[in-house]
Amino acid sequence: MLQRLREDMSAHGGAYVLAVLLLIGAGFTPLPYVRSAPGSTYNALGSIEGKPLVTIATSAAYPTYDTTGKIQILTVSQWGGPYGTLTWPDALRSLLDSSIYIIPSKFLFSDRDTGDAVEEEGQIQFASAQSSAIGAAFGYLGIPVDQSTSVIFINKESPNRKLLKVGDRILEAADVPIATADDFGKVMSTLKPGSTLPVVVLRNNKQKSLTLTTYALPKETRSRVGVVLMVEYEPPMDVTFALSDVGGPSAGVAFAVSLVEKLTKEDLLRGRNVAMTGEISGSGQVGAIGGMPQKMAAAVRNGATLMLFPRANCPISASLVPPELTIVPVDTLSEAIEALRLKDSTKYPTC
């Protein structure tokens, strides 16, 4: 029998080698899927690279206070699709970790999405989360803020790319005062592609009049000028965020609560390690986010026992919630603050 096997391998050795090589090659064939796994976490009340993650310039009018505990910002690590090539060895890791999901790329991205485009969109969302957190937190505290609409991104194909600059504040468009991105959108809705649009911007503390040109993308009729606008909330003191290289809007709630914690005497955390996730608007509304299973796993791995998340993500299957973690849904920043004040865990709101 052994001799027969040796003779067979000798006669067909090339075929066996080819079969092995094909199996190895298949193992590294790109898959049309994205691996979604628990990502890095950051303490909003801590430091990063030696700098406080959130800094508020203190003053007699608005003093800041020492804090206790941690506010964990949660992220999701994705690989595949526009982020890179997902292979079978990458995908098989999900069999060893229930918090790693393998998701068809088409459910998350279009064929036109590139790594650079996805990263740019994530950075825009992250910058917007920081600004909205200021609006929400300072509104909750009753501290006045100025509000403006600024250019934070200019598309490469825009005919206005040489006229506008990132940081320009849109004061007027077609003689209409602009306070929000919606105000600008209403003006744009009245224009056809190829129209001219007079605007007044504030650049380097000086007003500047520009004439923009509207256009439309292929197979579209909607006019655009090729920019992304963001509502910026300017408090009466400097507020800076040291965290970068993170994308998406889901750090909004954590940023807003950290600002409230630093600007009030009340110790909301009471030494606890609390994870938070959720998009937030400037008015304090909490919006849905993705990656809840991965974020719950990341929270537990970094010692959190309590996690605030958007009520819009309800219901959450009990089988997905780690036994060490209590999850609390909230609709607004005010509800998040009230939940943190509770000392009886049986009174936490649920889905």
C-alpha positions in Angstrom: 0.0 0.0 0.0 2.7 2.4 1.0 4.7 1.5 -2.2 1.5 2.1 -4.3 1.1 5.6 -2.7 4.7 6.5 -3.4 4.4 5.4 -7.0 1.2 7.4 -7.4 2.8 10.5 -6.0 5.8 10.0 -8.2 3.6 9.7 -11.3 1.3 12.6 -10.4 3.6 14.7 -8.3 3.1 17.7 -10.6 -0.6 17.6 -10.1 -0.3 17.4 -6.3 2.0 20.3 -6.2 -0.4 22.3 -8.5 -3.3 21.4 -6.2 -1.5 22.6 -3.2 -0.5 25.8 -4.9 -4.1 26.4 -6.0 -5.3 26.0 -2.4 -2.7 28.4 -1.1 -3.5 30.9 -3.9 -7.3 30.6 -3.0 -6.4 31.5 0.6 -5.1 34.8 -0.5 -7.8 35.6 -3.1 -9.4 39.0 -2.3 -12.9 38.6 -0.9 -15.8 41.1 -1.5 -16.3 41.4 2.2 -15.3 43.7 5.1 -14.0 42.5 8.4 -15.5 44.6 11.2 -13.7 44.2 14.6 -13.4 46.0 17.9 -11.1 49.0 17.5 -9.0 51.3 19.7 -10.5 53.2 22.6 -9.6 56.6 24.0 -10.3 58.2 27.3 -12.0 61.6 26.6 -10.9 62.8 30.1 -7.4 61.5 29.7 -4.4 62.4 27.5 -3.0 61.3 24.2 0.7 61.6 23.3 1.2 63.7 26.4 -1.7 66.2 25.7 -5.1 66.3 27.3 -7.6 64.8 24.8 -10.1 67.6 25.6 -8.8 71.0 26.7 -10.9 74.0 27.9 -9.2 77.3 28.6 -10.2 78.2 32.1 -11.3 81.6 33.2 -12.9 83.4 36.1 -16.2 83.4 34.3 -16.0 79.8 33.2 -13.8 77.8 35.6 -13.0 74.1 34.9 -12.9 71.3 37.5 -10.9 68.2 38.1 -12.6 65.0 37.0 -12.6 61.4 38.1 -13.2 58.2 36.2 -13.0 57.6 32.4 -15.2 58.3 29.4 -14.3 55.7 26.8 -14.5 56.7 23.1 -15.1 53.5 21.1 -14.1 52.8 17.6 -14.5 50.0 15.0 -11.6 48.6 13.0 -12.5 47.7 9.4 -10.5 45.9 6.8 -11.5 45.0 3.2 -13.5 46.9 0.5 -12.0 50.4 0.2 -9.8 49.8 3.2 -7.7 47.0 1.6 -7.7 43.4 0.5 -9.6 40.9 2.7 -8.3 37.4 2.3 -9.5 34.0 3.6 -7.0 34.0 6.5 -8.3 37.5 7.5 -11.9 36.3 7.3 -11.3 33.1 9.3 -10.3 35.1 12.3 -14.0 35.7 12.9 -14.4 32.1 13.8 -12.2 32.7 16.8 -13.8 35.9 18.0 -17.6 36.4 18.1 -17.1 40.2 18.1 -15.6 40.1 14.6 -18.1 40.3 11.8 -17.6 39.6 8.1 -20.0 41.8 6.1 -20.5 42.0 2.3 -18.8 45.1 1.0 -21.9 46.1 -1.0 -23.9 46.6 2.3 -21.4 49.2 3.4 -19.8 50.8 0.4 -20.5 51.5 -3.3 -18.2 50.5 -6.1 -17.1 54.1 -6.4 -15.9 54.4 -2.8 -12.1 54.6 -2.6 -10.0 54.4 0.5 -9.1 58.1 0.3 -12.8 59.1 -0.2 -14.0 57.0 2.8 -11.2 58.4 5.0 -12.0 62.0 4.0 -15.7 61.5 4.7 -14.8 60.0 8.1 -12.6 62.9 9.0 -15.4 65.4 8.0 -17.8 63.5 10.3 -15.3 63.5 13.1 -14.7 67.2 12.9 -18.5 67.8 12.8 -18.9 65.6 15.9 -16.5 67.8 17.8 -18.2 71.0 16.8 -21.7 69.6 17.5 -20.5 68.4 20.9 -19.6 72.0 21.7 -23.0 73.2 20.7 -24.8 70.5 22.6 -22.7 70.8 25.8 -22.7 74.6 26.0 -26.4 74.7 25.2 -27.1 72.3 28.0 -25.0 74.4 30.4 -26.6 77.7 29.2 -23.3 79.1 28.0 -23.7 81.3 24.9 -21.9 80.3 21.7 -21.6 81.9 18.3 -22.7 79.9 15.3 -21.5 80.0 11.8 -21.3 77.8 8.6 -17.9 77.1 7.3 -16.3 75.2 4.3 -14.5 72.1 5.6 -14.0 70.3 2.3 -13.8 71.2 -1.4 -14.2 68.5 -4.1 -11.4 68.2 -6.6 -13.8 68.4 -9.6 -15.5 71.6 -8.3 -15.2 74.6 -10.6 -15.0 76.7 -7.4 -11.9 75.0 -6.0 -9.6 78.0 -6.8 -12.1 80.5 -5.3 -13.0 79.0 -2.0 -10.7 77.9 0.8 -11.2 75.5 3.7 -12.2 77.6 6.7 -14.2 80.2 4.7 -17.3 81.2 6.6 -20.4 81.6 4.4 -22.1 84.8 5.5 -24.4 85.3 2.6 -25.5 83.5 -0.6 -27.6 85.4 -3.2 -28.2 88.1 -0.6 -29.6 85.7 1.8 -28.0 85.5 5.3 -26.6 82.0 6.0 -26.6 80.7 9.5 -26.8 77.0 8.8 -26.0 74.5 6.1 -29.8 74.1 5.6 -30.0 77.9 4.8 -27.4 77.4 2.1 -29.2 74.3 0.8 -32.4 76.2 0.4 -30.6 78.8 -1.8 -29.0 76.1 -3.8 -32.4 74.4 -4.4 -33.5 77.4 -6.5 -30.6 77.3 -8.9 -30.0 75.2 -12.0 -26.6 73.7 -13.0 -24.5 76.4 -14.7 -25.9 79.2 -12.7 -23.8 81.9 -10.9 -24.1 82.3 -7.2 -22.8 85.4 -5.5 -21.6 84.7 -1.9 -19.9 86.7 0.9 -17.4 84.8 2.9 -15.3 85.7 6.0 -11.7 84.8 5.4 -8.9 85.8 7.8 -11.3 88.1 9.6 -12.0 90.0 6.3 -15.2 89.8 4.2 -14.7 88.8 0.6 -17.3 88.7 -2.2 -17.1 85.7 -4.6 -19.1 84.5 -7.6 -19.5 80.7 -7.6 -20.6 78.5 -10.4 -23.1 75.7 -9.9 -22.8 72.3 -11.6 -24.2 68.8 -11.5 -22.6 65.4 -11.4 -23.2 63.0 -14.3 -26.8 61.6 -14.3 -27.8 64.2 -11.7 -29.8 67.3 -12.0 -29.2 68.7 -8.5 -27.0 71.8 -8.5 -24.0 71.9 -6.3 -20.9 74.1 -5.8 -18.7 71.2 -4.7 -18.1 71.9 -1.0 -19.0 70.3 2.4 -20.3 72.8 4.9 -20.3 72.4 8.7 -22.0 74.4 11.4 -19.4 75.6 13.8 -20.1 76.5 17.4 -17.7 79.0 18.9 -17.7 79.2 22.7 -16.4 82.1 24.7 -13.1 80.3 25.4 -10.7 78.1 23.5 -11.8 74.4 23.3 -9.4 72.0 21.6 -9.5 68.2 20.9 -6.2 66.4 20.6 -7.6 63.2 19.1 -7.0 62.8 15.3 -6.7 60.0 12.8 -10.2 58.8 13.9 -13.2 58.9 11.6 -17.0 59.0 11.9 -19.5 60.8 14.0 -19.9 58.4 17.0 -17.6 60.2 19.4 -20.1 63.1 19.7 -21.8 62.0 22.9 -18.5 61.2 24.6 -17.1 64.6 23.7 -20.2 66.4 24.9 -20.4 64.7 28.2 -16.6 65.3 28.8 -17.2 69.0 28.3 -20.1 69.1 30.7 -18.0 67.1 33.3 -15.1 69.5 33.0 -17.2 72.6 33.3 -19.3 71.6 36.3 -18.5 70.9 40.0 -20.8 67.9 40.0 -18.8 64.6 39.7 -21.0 62.7 37.2 -18.7 59.7 36.8 -17.8 59.2 40.4 -14.7 57.3 39.5 -16.4 55.0 37.0 -15.2 53.7 33.7 -18.1 54.5 31.3 -18.1 53.8 27.6 -20.2 56.1 25.3 -21.1 56.1 21.7 -23.5 58.1 19.6 -23.8 60.8 17.1 -24.9 64.2 18.5 -26.4 67.3 17.0 -25.7 70.8 18.1 -29.1 70.8 19.9 -28.2 67.7 21.9 -30.1 65.0 20.0 -28.4 61.6 20.0 -28.4 59.7 16.7 -27.9 56.1 15.7 -24.4 54.6 15.0 -23.1 51.4 13.6 -20.9 48.6 15.0 -22.6 48.1 18.4 -21.3 44.5 18.9 -17.8 45.6 18.2 -18.0 48.6 20.4 -19.5 46.6 23.3 -16.6 44.2 23.1 -14.1 47.1 23.0 -15.8 48.7 26.0 -15.4 45.5 28.1 -11.9 44.8 27.0 -11.0 48.3 28.3 -12.7 47.8 31.7 -16.0 49.6 31.2 -19.0 48.3 33.1 -21.5 50.9 31.9 -22.2 52.0 28.3 -24.4 54.8 27.0 -25.7 54.3 23.4 -28.4 55.8 21.1 -31.9 54.7 21.8 -32.3 54.7 18.0 -30.1 51.5 18.0 -32.7 49.7 20.1 -33.5 46.8 20.3 -30.2 45.1 21.1 -30.3 41.3 21.4 -29.4 40.2 24.9 -27.2 37.6 23.5 -24.9 40.2 22.0 -24.4 42.1 25.3 -21.4 41.0 27.3 -22.5 39.9 30.8 -20.0 42.4 32.4 -21.6 45.4 30.7 -24.8 47.4 31.4 -26.1 49.3 28.4 -28.3 52.3 28.7 -30.1 53.9 25.8 -30.5 57.7 25.6 -32.1 60.1 23.1 -30.5 63.4 24.2 -27.5 64.7 26.0 -29.8 65.6 29.0 -30.8 62.0 29.2 -27.2 60.9 29.2 -26.4 63.3 32.1 -29.5 62.1 34.0 -28.4 58.4 33.5 -25.0 59.2 34.9 -26.5 60.8 38.0 -28.4 57.7 38.9 -26.9 55.7 41.8 -29.4 52.9 41.6 -28.7 50.7 38.5 -32.1 49.2 38.6 -33.5 52.6 37.5 -31.4 52.8 34.3 -33.6 53.2 31.2 -33.8 50.2 28.9 -34.8 49.6 25.3 
